Amino acid sequence: MQLYKMKLYIVPTPIGNLQDMTFRAIEVLKSVQLILAEDTRNSKYLCQHFSIQTQMQSYHKDNEHKTLQNVVEKIRSGISIALISDAGTPSISDPGFLLVRECLKHGIEVECLPGATAFVPALVNSGFPTDRFIYEGFLPHLKGRQKRLLSLKDEQRTIVFYESPYRILKLLNEIKEHFGEERKISVSRELTKKFEETVRGTVAEVLLYFSSKEPKGEFVVVMEGKE
């Protein structure tokens, strides 16, 4: 693959199953001069698996503001850089937006490879309409959380949320409170992994199911829109 200098590559990585890594993604990561990784400890195993020996540098939500200009200057000096997150596509509920915006502001070419992201298989598996949907990602933990939910009260499109195992029961109870226990939802966890699971039903049914077992893994909650 012929890579251009002075370019930022956005490279999706598998959300669980390493076989979902594309040939092109591997080739890009081997060819660039630097990989920006959300957590270099996690990405080290990915790189080792695919024999990627490119230098890595940490780039995450806690340091992106401080390192942003330095990264831009490195690209402007003539090197190509790839951005990856721990899993999935950078900038989708992960760092990336600020860097893309800054690169475009400075006339730096940005290329995003297609690849894994958790909400797409969860949305398709839900059986709810996929022609029009709204992606909410992670709700705020505290301030603004209820306001966001209230703003969706009359939403007719399919709605997608991300949630951690520590707050999934809280989210399901909030959905029950704001949208009613009969609203239909589909909850997927551990997508592409050994214990992948999707539970479909009313909010009451799904809440009962996950209340009876310890929630594990990252969750994608897909909710039907208001009729």
C-alpha positions in Angstrom: 0.0 0.0 0.0 1.3 3.4 -0.9 0.8 5.7 2.0 1.0 9.5 1.8 3.1 11.6 4.1 1.4 14.4 6.1 -1.7 12.3 6.6 -3.8 11.1 9.5 -5.4 7.6 9.2 -8.3 6.7 11.4 -8.1 2.9 11.8 -10.9 0.8 13.4 -9.9 -2.2 15.5 -11.9 -5.3 16.4 -14.5 -4.9 19.2 -13.6 -8.4 20.5 -12.8 -10.9 17.8 -9.4 -10.3 16.3 -10.5 -12.0 13.1 -12.5 -8.9 12.3 -9.3 -6.9 11.7 -9.1 -6.0 8.0 -6.1 -6.6 5.8 -6.0 -2.9 4.9 -6.0 -1.9 8.6 -3.0 -4.1 9.3 -1.2 -2.8 6.2 -1.8 0.8 7.3 -0.6 0.2 10.9 2.6 -1.4 9.6 3.3 1.4 7.1 2.7 4.6 9.1 5.5 6.1 11.2 3.5 6.4 14.4 0.4 4.9 16.0 -1.6 6.9 18.5 -3.3 4.4 20.8 -6.0 5.0 23.4 -4.2 2.6 25.8 -0.8 1.4 24.5 -0.9 -1.6 26.9 -4.1 -2.9 25.3 -2.9 -2.1 21.7 0.4 -3.8 22.3 -1.4 -7.2 22.2 -3.2 -6.3 18.9 0.1 -5.3 17.3 1.9 -8.3 18.6 -0.8 -10.6 17.2 -0.5 -9.1 13.7 3.3 -8.5 13.8 3.0 -4.7 13.8 6.2 -3.1 15.0 5.3 0.5 14.5 6.1 2.9 17.4 3.1 3.7 19.6 2.2 6.8 21.6 -0.5 7.3 24.1 -3.5 9.4 23.0 -6.6 9.4 25.2 -9.3 11.6 26.5 -7.2 12.8 29.5 -4.2 14.0 27.4 -5.7 14.8 23.9 -6.0 18.5 24.6 -2.4 18.7 25.7 -0.9 16.6 22.9 -3.2 17.8 20.1 -0.8 20.5 18.7 2.2 18.3 19.0 0.6 15.6 16.9 -0.5 18.1 14.3 3.1 19.4 14.1 4.5 15.9 13.7 2.2 15.3 10.7 3.0 18.6 9.2 6.7 17.8 9.5 6.1 15.0 7.0 5.1 11.8 8.7 2.0 9.7 8.5 0.1 8.8 11.7 -2.6 6.3 12.5 -5.1 6.7 15.3 -6.7 3.7 17.0 -8.9 3.2 20.0 -9.1 0.2 22.4 -11.9 -1.2 20.3 -14.0 -0.1 17.4 -13.8 3.1 15.4 -12.0 6.1 16.9 -14.2 9.2 17.5 -17.3 7.0 18.1 -17.6 7.4 21.9 -13.8 7.5 21.9 -11.1 10.2 21.3 -10.6 11.3 17.7 -13.0 14.2 16.9 -10.7 16.9 18.2 -7.7 15.6 16.2 -9.6 15.2 13.0 -11.0 18.7 13.3 -7.6 20.2 14.0 -5.9 18.3 11.1 -8.6 19.5 8.7 -8.1 23.1 10.0 -4.4 22.9 9.1 -5.1 21.3 5.6 -3.9 17.9 6.6 -5.6 15.0 4.8 -7.6 12.6 6.9 -8.6 9.1 5.8 -11.0 6.9 7.8 -10.9 3.2 7.1 -14.2 1.3 7.4 -14.4 -1.3 10.1 -15.8 -2.5 13.4 -18.2 -0.5 15.6 -20.5 -2.0 18.2 -23.7 -0.2 17.5 -24.1 -1.5 13.9 -24.5 -5.2 14.6 -26.6 -4.5 17.7 -28.9 -2.2 15.7 -29.3 -4.8 12.9 -29.8 -7.6 15.3 -32.5 -5.7 17.2 -35.1 -6.1 14.5 -36.1 -2.5 14.8 -36.2 -0.1 11.8 -32.7 0.7 10.6 -33.5 3.3 7.9 -33.7 6.1 10.5 -32.1 5.9 13.9 -30.5 8.2 16.5 -27.2 7.3 18.2 -26.9 8.6 21.8 -23.8 6.7 22.9 -23.0 7.0 26.6 -25.3 9.2 28.6 -23.8 11.6 31.1 -23.2 9.8 34.4 -24.8 12.5 36.5 -25.4 16.1 35.3 -27.6 16.2 32.2 -28.5 12.5 32.2 -32.3 13.0 32.9 -32.5 15.9 30.6 -31.1 13.8 27.7 -33.6 11.1 28.4 -36.5 13.5 28.6 -35.5 15.0 25.2 -36.1 11.6 23.7 -39.6 11.2 25.0 -41.3 11.7 21.6 -38.5 10.4 19.4 -40.0 8.1 16.7 -36.7 6.8 15.4 -34.9 3.8 16.8 -32.6 4.9 19.6 -29.1 3.5 20.4 -27.3 3.8 23.8 -24.0 2.5 25.0 -23.7 1.5 28.7 -21.2 -0.2 31.0 -22.0 -3.2 33.1 -21.9 -1.0 36.2 -24.8 1.2 35.1 -26.8 -1.1 32.8 -29.5 -1.7 35.4 -29.7 2.0 36.2 -30.2 2.7 32.5 -32.9 0.0 32.1 -34.8 1.4 35.1 -34.5 4.9 33.7 -35.9 3.7 30.4 -38.7 2.0 32.2 -39.5 5.3 34.1 -39.3 7.6 31.1 -40.6 5.4 28.3 -42.7 2.7 30.0 -42.2 -0.9 30.8 -43.9 -2.1 27.6 -41.5 -0.3 25.3 -39.6 -2.9 23.3 -35.8 -3.0 23.5 -32.9 -5.2 22.4 -29.8 -5.4 24.6 -26.5 -6.8 23.2 -23.4 -7.5 25.2 -19.9 -9.0 24.5 -20.4 -8.5 20.7 -18.2 -10.8 18.6 -16.8 -12.5 21.7 -17.3 -16.0 23.0 -20.2 -15.1 25.3 -22.0 -12.7 22.9 -25.6 -12.3 23.8 -28.6 -10.4 22.7 -31.8 -10.2 24.8 -35.0 -8.8 23.2 -38.3 -8.0 24.8 -40.2 -5.4 26.7 -38.2 -3.2 29.1 -39.8 -5.1 32.0 -38.8 -8.5 30.6 -35.2 -7.4 29.8 -34.8 -5.7 33.2 -36.0 -8.9 34.9 -33.5 -11.0 33.0 -30.5 -8.8 33.8 -31.5 -8.3 37.4 -31.3 -12.1 37.9 -27.7 -12.4 36.7 -24.5 -10.3 37.1 -24.2 -8.0 34.1 -20.8 -8.5 32.4 -19.2 -6.9 29.3 -20.0 -3.7 27.4 -23.6 -3.2 26.5 -25.5 -1.7 23.5 -29.1 -0.9 24.2 -31.4 -0.4 21.2 -34.9 0.9 21.8 -37.8 1.2 19.4 -39.1 4.6 18.7 -42.4 6.0 19.9 -45.3 4.8 17.8 
